[in-house]
């Protein structure tokens, strides 16, 4: 009869042997072949992969090329724009100031940063830093405020007050880059250091992230950096595209540029409760706060497939369950480049992926999931096949839709005005200025650095071409009660925006406005025109004030009545009379004195 003690010992030793972690490189056997096929199937220029296990970077490899035309390889030192993976850096930086006592996560941000202004008093009195960093303010993205613009960080910060919420505070997840921009600028207001300076001193230097930079100009000082690519529309032809370089203002939402080696230091610290080389670089409480669920999100993957469940957003990262394993991650996207930084806290596995190519967005998740499944000893989910089918179907749908772009056009219509009447500058307080100019016989559209031709569609609607990089813009011009083109409406981001024609520039000059002030008389009654806070106000006893809005040279519109104008008759450098025009007629008021 067998000795039961020996039998149990053998069983325990066998179980212990099974529990020993396998060599990650052994577990990744066959991954190279998988990646080669993936690049071929997706026509991908290049993918970089880094794997961190138990605090060590154990795998670094590039597939394809960092510059597809030159056939230069991807290495662990190849610099990439990490885009929105910058957000966790910002959240951590904010958390450090929470630890320093200059902020609190769950008290109104305005208590600590008085300069911040939201759309209304309800938001001013309620929005917290956690709300801003967890995308639960209810304010839509409005990405075209910063995209291709040269607005400074302060200018973007000051534009928050013009953004009307799309839904109530904390009632849903709406991703918003401008909130991270504002959070980064808040750090500057609180500490006197720019976001870049703060990250460099408090995070990048302590983590030995010596290659990490913030601008394309600095990236190109290196000899090893990526080139963004895209497929030409409706083809498989790869071509290089420009780097997105206007990231200065919106930096805290997406300006970090790094490589696999540097990002592995960041990932090690995240996975090791903030410690790097036995030094506590990031306070543990900060990392715990960013992981704390703030709002459920859901996404197209969880709605369609069962592997990922219960996604929530903390601050600067998502947290979910992937096939029963706790999983935290964030993605990043800019022109021609995608990134994913993720880890499984309970399994001590982390993965970094960079994918070049505008059409290669799904690859960061496909690669991520495949690495985890290999290292966890799980059967491989057919993500590559699933997502490729979806991509090809989507490509077909978009191509067919573009072929029907003229559906709804009413034939035989003409604009209500001659072309020159549409030319000029139209302004929105948040988005800035749309310029309508003339080039030869054609009209041109410009919003920030987006410039496209503009052609008549029907009536007073004019469309740009559907540019494969810049998109399509459809403008509907509106005639005001005076018969002039007074504004245009265009769909931007998640809603329509009204841009009003900019008035004569001289009507914003206090010296010019002062020439219109004084008293004016009509039929024995006296009206007073005064300048208050650089605004002309017409007062008459017993009636509400009329506020004058600049319109044309010497002409103003009444803010309270769109069909009323006030024209100042000039003589010897000052106003001699004031004409009021409205639907009932014209009234002339002579200046007294």
C-alpha positions in Angstrom: 0.0 0.0 0.0 1.4 3.5 -0.9 2.4 5.8 1.9 -0.3 8.5 2.0 2.3 11.1 3.3 4.6 10.5 0.3 1.6 10.6 -2.1 0.5 14.0 -0.7 4.0 15.4 -0.8 4.3 14.4 -4.5 0.9 16.1 -5.2 1.9 19.3 -3.4 5.2 19.4 -5.3 3.4 18.9 -8.5 1.0 21.7 -7.7 3.9 23.9 -6.8 5.6 23.1 -10.0 2.4 24.0 -12.0 2.1 27.3 -10.1 5.6 28.4 -11.0 5.4 31.3 -13.6 6.5 30.3 -17.0 9.1 32.2 -19.0 7.2 35.0 -20.8 9.3 34.5 -24.0 8.3 30.9 -24.0 4.6 31.9 -23.6 5.0 34.3 -26.5 6.1 31.6 -28.8 4.3 32.0 -32.1 3.6 35.7 -31.5 6.0 36.8 -34.2 4.2 34.8 -36.8 0.9 36.2 -35.5 2.1 39.7 -35.8 3.5 39.2 -39.3 0.1 38.0 -40.5 -1.7 40.8 -38.6 0.4 43.5 -40.4 -0.3 41.8 -43.8 -4.1 41.5 -43.1 -4.4 45.1 -42.0 -1.9 46.6 -44.4 -0.2 48.1 -41.3 3.0 50.1 -41.7 4.3 49.2 -38.3 3.6 48.2 -34.7 5.8 48.4 -31.6 5.2 46.1 -28.6 6.6 46.2 -25.1 5.7 43.8 -22.2 6.3 44.3 -18.5 6.1 41.3 -16.2 6.6 41.6 -12.4 8.3 45.0 -12.6 10.6 44.2 -15.6 10.5 45.0 -19.3 10.8 41.5 -20.6 9.9 41.9 -24.3 10.5 44.8 -26.8 10.0 44.3 -30.5 9.0 46.2 -33.5 7.0 44.8 -36.4 7.0 46.5 -39.8 8.6 49.9 -39.9 8.7 53.3 -38.1 9.1 54.8 -41.6 7.4 52.6 -44.1 8.9 54.2 -47.2 12.5 54.2 -45.9 12.0 50.7 -44.3 13.6 51.8 -41.0 12.9 49.4 -38.1 10.9 50.1 -34.9 13.1 49.8 -31.8 12.6 50.3 -28.1 13.8 53.8 -28.5 11.5 54.8 -31.4 9.6 57.9 -30.3 5.9 58.0 -30.8 3.1 60.5 -29.9 1.3 58.8 -27.0 -1.7 61.2 -27.5 -4.4 60.6 -24.8 -2.1 58.3 -22.8 -0.8 61.7 -21.6 -4.0 62.0 -19.6 -2.9 59.7 -16.8 0.3 61.8 -16.4 -2.0 64.9 -15.9 -4.3 63.1 -13.5 -1.2 61.9 -11.5 0.2 65.5 -11.5 -3.1 66.9 -10.2 -3.1 64.1 -7.6 0.3 65.2 -6.3 -1.1 68.7 -5.7 -4.1 67.1 -3.9 -1.5 65.4 -1.7 0.3 68.8 -1.3 -3.0 70.3 0.0 -3.5 72.7 -2.9 -6.5 70.8 -4.3 -9.2 68.4 -3.4 -10.7 65.8 -5.6 -14.4 66.3 -4.6 -14.8 69.9 -3.7 -15.7 72.5 -6.4 -12.6 73.3 -8.4 -13.4 77.0 -8.3 -12.6 77.0 -4.5 -9.0 76.3 -5.4 -8.8 77.8 -8.9 -11.0 81.0 -8.8 -10.1 81.9 -12.4 -12.0 78.9 -13.9 -15.4 79.8 -15.3 -18.0 77.3 -16.6 -21.2 78.0 -18.6 -23.4 78.8 -15.6 -23.4 79.2 -11.8 -24.7 75.6 -11.3 -21.5 74.3 -12.8 -19.3 76.9 -11.2 -20.6 75.9 -7.8 -20.5 72.1 -8.4 -17.8 70.9 -10.9 -14.9 69.2 -9.1 -11.5 68.1 -10.4 -12.8 64.5 -10.3 -15.7 65.5 -12.6 -13.2 67.1 -15.0 -10.8 64.1 -15.1 -13.5 61.5 -15.3 -15.4 63.1 -18.2 -18.6 63.5 -16.3 -19.2 67.3 -16.5 -21.9 66.8 -19.2 -20.0 69.1 -21.6 -19.4 67.7 -25.1 -15.9 67.3 -26.6 -15.8 70.4 -28.8 -12.5 69.1 -30.3 -12.6 71.5 -33.2 -11.9 74.4 -30.7 -8.4 73.1 -30.3 -7.9 70.9 -33.4 -5.6 72.6 -35.9 -5.7 75.8 -33.8 -3.0 78.0 -32.3 -5.0 78.9 -29.2 -2.8 79.0 -26.1 -3.6 76.9 -23.0 -4.9 80.0 -21.3 -7.2 80.8 -24.2 -8.6 77.3 -24.2 -9.0 77.5 -20.4 -11.0 80.8 -20.8 -13.3 79.3 -23.4 -14.9 76.8 -21.0 -17.5 79.4 -20.0 -19.0 79.3 -23.5 -19.6 75.5 -23.6 -23.2 74.7 -22.7 -23.6 71.2 -21.2 -25.2 68.5 -23.4 -26.5 66.7 -20.3 -26.7 67.2 -16.5 -23.5 67.0 -14.4 -22.5 63.4 -13.5 -25.4 61.8 -15.4 -23.2 60.3 -18.2 -19.8 59.8 -19.7 -18.8 62.4 -22.3 -15.1 62.4 -23.2 -13.6 65.9 -23.1 -10.0 66.9 -23.9 -10.6 70.5 -22.9 -11.2 69.4 -19.3 -7.7 67.9 -19.2 -6.3 71.0 -20.8 -8.0 73.1 -18.0 -6.7 70.7 -15.3 -3.1 71.1 -16.7 -3.5 74.9 -16.7 -4.8 74.7 -13.1 -1.5 73.1 -12.1 0.3 76.2 -13.6 -2.0 78.6 -11.7 -1.4 76.7 -8.5 2.3 76.1 -8.7 3.8 78.6 -11.1 5.2 75.8 -13.3 3.8 74.9 -16.7 2.3 71.4 -17.1 5.4 70.4 -19.0 7.8 71.8 -16.3 5.8 70.1 -13.6 5.8 66.7 -15.3 9.5 67.0 -16.1 10.5 67.7 -12.5 8.0 65.5 -10.6 7.5 62.5 -12.9 9.8 62.2 -16.0 13.1 62.9 -14.2 12.5 60.6 -11.2 11.4 57.8 -13.5 14.5 58.2 -15.8 12.3 59.0 -18.8 15.2 60.8 -20.4 14.0 60.5 -24.0 10.4 61.7 -23.4 9.5 65.2 -24.9 6.5 67.3 -25.7 6.9 68.6 -29.2 7.5 67.2 -32.7 10.4 69.7 -33.0 12.1 68.1 -30.0 11.2 64.6 -31.2 12.9 65.2 -34.5 16.2 66.0 -32.7 16.4 62.3 -32.1 17.5 59.9 -34.8 14.7 57.4 -34.0 11.1 58.5 -34.4 8.0 57.4 -36.2 6.4 58.7 -39.4 2.6 58.7 -39.5 0.8 57.0 -42.4 -2.6 56.4 -43.8 -4.3 54.5 -46.6 -5.5 56.7 -49.5 -9.2 56.6 -49.4 -10.9 53.6 -51.0 -7.5 52.0 -51.7 -4.8 50.0 -50.0 -2.1 52.6 -50.9 -0.1 53.7 -47.9 1.2 57.2 -47.9 2.9 59.4 -45.2 0.9 62.2 -43.7 2.0 65.2 -41.6 2.6 64.9 -37.8 0.0 66.6 -35.7 2.0 69.5 -34.3 -0.6 72.0 -32.9 -0.7 70.2 -29.5 0.8 73.0 -27.4 -2.4 74.5 -26.1 -4.1 71.1 -25.5 -0.9 69.5 -24.2 -2.2 68.1 -20.9 -4.7 66.0 -22.9 -2.2 64.5 -25.3 1.2 66.1 -25.9 3.6 63.5 -24.4 6.0 61.9 -26.9 7.8 58.8 -25.7 9.1 55.3 -26.5 8.6 51.8 -25.2 11.7 51.9 -23.0 10.7 55.1 -21.3 7.0 54.1 -21.0 8.1 50.9 -19.4 9.5 52.9 -16.5 6.1 54.7 -16.1 4.3 51.3 -16.3 6.6 49.8 -13.7 5.7 52.6 -11.3 2.0 52.3 -12.0 2.2 48.5 -11.4 4.4 48.9 -8.3 2.1 51.2 -6.3 4.1 54.3 -7.4 7.6 53.0 -6.6 10.4 53.0 -9.1 13.9 51.6 -8.1 12.7 51.4 -4.5 11.8 55.1 -4.5 8.2 56.3 -4.0 7.9 58.6 -7.0 4.1 58.7 -7.2 2.1 58.7 -3.9 0.1 55.5 -3.5 -3.0 57.4 -2.6 -2.9 59.2 -6.0 -2.8 55.9 -8.0 -5.6 54.5 -5.9 -7.7 57.6 -6.6 -7.2 57.4 -10.4 -8.3 53.7 -10.3 -11.4 54.4 -8.2 -14.5 54.1 -10.5 -16.1 57.5 -11.2 -18.6 56.7 -13.9 -19.7 53.7 -16.0 -18.9 54.0 -19.7 -19.7 51.0 -21.8 -18.3 50.8 -25.3 -18.9 49.1 -28.7 -16.7 46.1 -27.7 -18.5 45.3 -24.5 -21.9 45.7 -26.2 -21.0 43.2 -28.8 -18.6 40.8 -27.2 -18.5 39.1 -23.8 -14.7 39.1 -23.0 -14.6 42.6 -21.5 -17.2 43.4 -18.9 -18.2 46.3 -16.6 -16.0 49.1 -18.0 -15.8 52.2 -15.8 -13.7 55.3 -16.0 -11.5 56.5 -13.1 -9.3 59.4 -13.8 -7.0 59.1 -16.8 -7.8 55.4 -17.3 -10.5 52.8 -17.8 -10.9 49.9 -15.4 -12.8 46.7 -16.4 -12.7 42.9 -16.3 -11.1 41.1 -19.2 -12.0 37.4 -19.2 -12.2 37.5 -15.4 -8.9 39.5 -14.9 -8.9 43.0 -13.5 -7.7 45.2 -16.4 -6.8 48.9 -16.6 -5.9 50.8 -19.7 -6.1 53.9 -21.8 -5.7 54.5 -25.5 -4.3 57.4 -27.5 -5.1 58.7 -31.0 -3.6 61.4 -33.2 -3.1 61.6 -37.0 -1.5 58.4 -38.2 -0.6 57.0 -34.7 -2.4 55.0 -32.0 -1.2 53.9 -28.6 -2.4 51.7 -25.7 -0.9 51.4 -22.2 -2.5 48.8 -20.0 -1.8 46.3 -17.2 -3.5 43.7 -15.1 -2.8 44.6 -11.4 -3.5 41.2 -10.0 -1.4 39.4 -12.6 1.6 41.8 -12.7 1.5 42.0 -16.5 1.6 45.2 -18.5 1.6 45.8 -22.2 2.5 48.9 -24.3 1.5 49.0 -28.0 2.0 51.6 -30.7 0.4 51.2 -34.1 1.2 53.4 -37.1 -1.6 54.1 -39.6 -4.9 56.0 -39.4 -6.7 52.8 -40.4 -5.0 50.7 -37.7 -6.9 51.9 -34.7 -8.2 48.4 -33.7 -4.7 46.9 -33.7 -3.8 48.4 -30.3 -6.6 46.3 -28.7 -6.1 43.3 -30.9 -2.4 43.1 -29.9 -3.0 43.9 -26.3 -5.5 41.2 -25.8 -3.5 38.6 -27.7 -0.4 39.2 -25.5 -2.5 38.9 -22.3 -4.1 35.7 -23.4 -0.7 34.1 -24.3 0.8 35.1 -21.0 -2.2 34.0 -19.0 -2.3 30.7 -20.8 -5.8 31.3 -22.2 -7.2 30.2 -25.5 -6.8 33.0 -28.1 -9.9 35.1 -28.9 -10.3 35.7 -32.7 -10.0 39.5 -32.2 -8.0 39.9 -35.4 -10.7 38.2 -37.5 -13.6 40.0 -35.7 -12.2 43.5 -36.0 -11.0 43.1 -39.6 -14.5 42.1 -40.7 -15.9 45.1 -38.9 -13.3 47.4 -40.4 -13.9 46.2 -44.0 -17.6 46.4 -43.6 -17.3 50.0 -42.2 -15.0 50.9 -45.1 -17.6 49.7 -47.6 -20.4 51.5 -45.8 -18.5 54.8 -45.8 -17.6 54.5 -49.5 -21.3 53.8 -50.4 -22.5 56.8 -48.3 -20.1 59.2 -50.0 -21.5 58.2 -53.3 -24.9 59.5 -52.1 -23.6 62.8 -50.7 -25.8 64.9 -53.1 -29.0 63.3 -52.0 -31.4 66.0 -50.8 -29.9 68.7 -53.0 -32.6 70.9 -54.5 -31.8 71.6 -58.2 -32.1 75.0 -59.9 -31.7 77.1 -56.8 -29.4 80.1 -56.5 -27.8 82.0 -53.6 -29.8 84.9 -52.3 -26.9 87.3 -52.6 -23.9 88.0 -54.9 -20.8 86.0 -53.9 -19.0 89.1 -52.4 -21.8 89.5 -49.9 -20.8 86.2 -48.2 -17.1 87.1 -47.9 -15.8 88.1 -44.5 -15.0 86.9 -41.0 -17.6 85.1 -38.8 -16.9 84.6 -35.1 -18.0 82.1 -32.4 -16.8 82.9 -28.8 -15.4 79.3 -28.3 -14.5 78.1 -31.8 -12.9 81.3 -33.0 -13.2 82.7 -36.5 -14.3 81.2 -39.8 -13.0 83.2 -42.8 -14.8 83.2 -46.1 -12.5 84.5 -48.8 -12.3 84.5 -52.6 -9.7 82.7 -54.6 -10.1 83.4 -58.3 -13.8 82.8 -59.0 -14.3 80.4 -56.1 -15.0 80.8 -52.4 -12.6 79.5 -49.7 -13.4 78.3 -46.2 -10.9 78.5 -43.3 -11.3 77.6 -39.6 -8.0 77.8 -37.8 -5.5 75.9 -40.0 -8.3 74.0 -41.8 -8.6 75.5 -45.3 -10.8 74.1 -48.0 -12.7 75.3 -51.1 -16.4 76.1 -50.7 -19.0 75.6 -53.4 -22.8 76.3 -53.7 -25.0 73.3 -52.7 -28.5 74.9 -52.8 -30.1 78.2 -51.6 -27.7 79.7 -49.1 -26.0 76.4 -48.2 -22.4 76.0 -49.3 -20.3 72.9 -48.7 -16.6 72.1 -48.7 -15.3 68.9 -50.4 -15.3 65.8 -48.2 -11.6 65.9 -47.6 -10.1 62.5 -46.4 -8.0 64.3 -43.8 -9.9 67.4 -42.8 -13.5 66.2 -43.3 -16.5 68.0 -44.8 -18.1 71.3 -43.6 -21.6 72.4 -44.6 -22.3 76.1 -44.0 -25.8 77.6 -44.1 -25.8 81.4 -44.3 -28.5 83.5 -42.8 -29.9 86.9 -44.0 -30.6 89.3 -41.1 -33.6 91.7 -41.0 -31.4 94.4 -42.7 -31.0 92.2 -45.7 -27.3 91.4 -45.1 -25.6 88.1 -44.6 -25.4 88.2 -40.8 -24.3 84.7 -39.7 -23.6 81.2 -40.7 -24.5 77.9 -39.0 -22.2 74.8 -39.3 -22.3 71.4 -37.6 -19.1 71.0 -35.5 -18.4 68.1 -33.1 -21.7 67.1 -31.5 -23.8 70.2 -32.2 -24.4 73.1 -34.5 -22.6 76.3 -33.9 -23.6 79.8 -35.0 -20.9 82.1 -36.2 -21.8 85.8 -36.4 -20.3 88.2 -38.9 -17.5 90.2 -37.3 -18.3 93.9 -37.3 -16.0 96.7 -38.4 -12.9 96.5 -36.2 -13.0 100.2 -35.4 -16.2 99.7 -33.4 -14.2 98.0 -30.7 -11.9 100.9 -30.2 -12.8 102.9 -27.0 -11.6 106.2 -28.7 -13.9 105.6 -31.6 -16.8 104.7 -29.4 -16.3 107.8 -27.3 -17.0 110.0 -30.3 -20.6 108.7 -30.3 -21.4 109.4 -26.7 -23.6 112.4 -25.6 -27.2 113.5 -25.6 -29.5 113.3 -28.6 -32.9 115.1 -28.9 -36.1 114.2 -30.8 -39.5 115.9 -30.4 -38.5 117.4 -27.1 -37.3 114.1 -25.6 -33.6 113.5 -24.8 -31.8 110.2 -25.0 -28.3 109.6 -23.6 -25.6 107.5 -25.2 -22.9 106.4 -22.7 -19.9 104.1 -22.8 -19.8 101.5 -20.1 -17.3 98.6 -20.1 -16.5 99.4 -23.7 -20.2 99.0 -24.7 -22.5 101.8 -25.9 -25.8 102.0 -24.1 -28.7 104.2 -25.0 -30.8 105.4 -22.0 -34.2 107.1 -21.9 -36.0 107.7 -18.6 -38.7 105.2 -17.8 -37.6 102.6 -20.4 -35.1 99.8 -20.4 -31.6 100.5 -21.7 -30.8 99.6 -25.2 -27.4 98.0 -25.7 -25.7 98.6 -29.0 -23.8 95.8 -30.8 -21.2 96.8 -33.4 -22.3 96.2 -37.0 -20.8 98.4 -39.7 -18.9 101.6 -39.9 -20.8 104.0 -37.6 -23.7 101.6 -37.5 -24.8 99.4 -34.5 -27.6 96.9 -34.0 -29.8 96.9 -31.0 -29.0 93.9 -28.8 -32.7 93.6 -27.8 -34.2 94.0 -31.3 -32.6 92.4 -34.3 -34.6 94.5 -36.7 -33.4 97.8 -35.3 -30.2 99.7 -36.2 -28.6 102.9 -34.9 -26.5 104.9 -37.3 -24.4 107.8 -36.1 -24.1 110.7 -38.6 -20.5 112.0 -38.5 -19.2 115.6 -38.9 -15.8 117.0 -38.0 -14.8 113.8 -36.3 -17.8 113.4 -34.0 -21.4 112.3 -34.2 -23.8 115.1 -35.1 -26.9 113.0 -35.2 -28.3 109.5 -34.5 -30.6 107.6 -36.9 -32.8 104.8 -35.6 -34.1 102.5 -38.2 -36.7 99.8 -37.5 -39.8 98.4 -39.3 -41.9 101.4 -38.4 -39.6 103.9 -40.1 -36.5 106.1 -39.6 -36.1 108.5 -36.7 -33.4 111.2 -36.6 -32.1 112.5 -33.3 -29.8 115.5 -33.3 -26.9 115.8 -30.9 -27.3 118.4 -28.1 -24.4 120.8 -27.6 
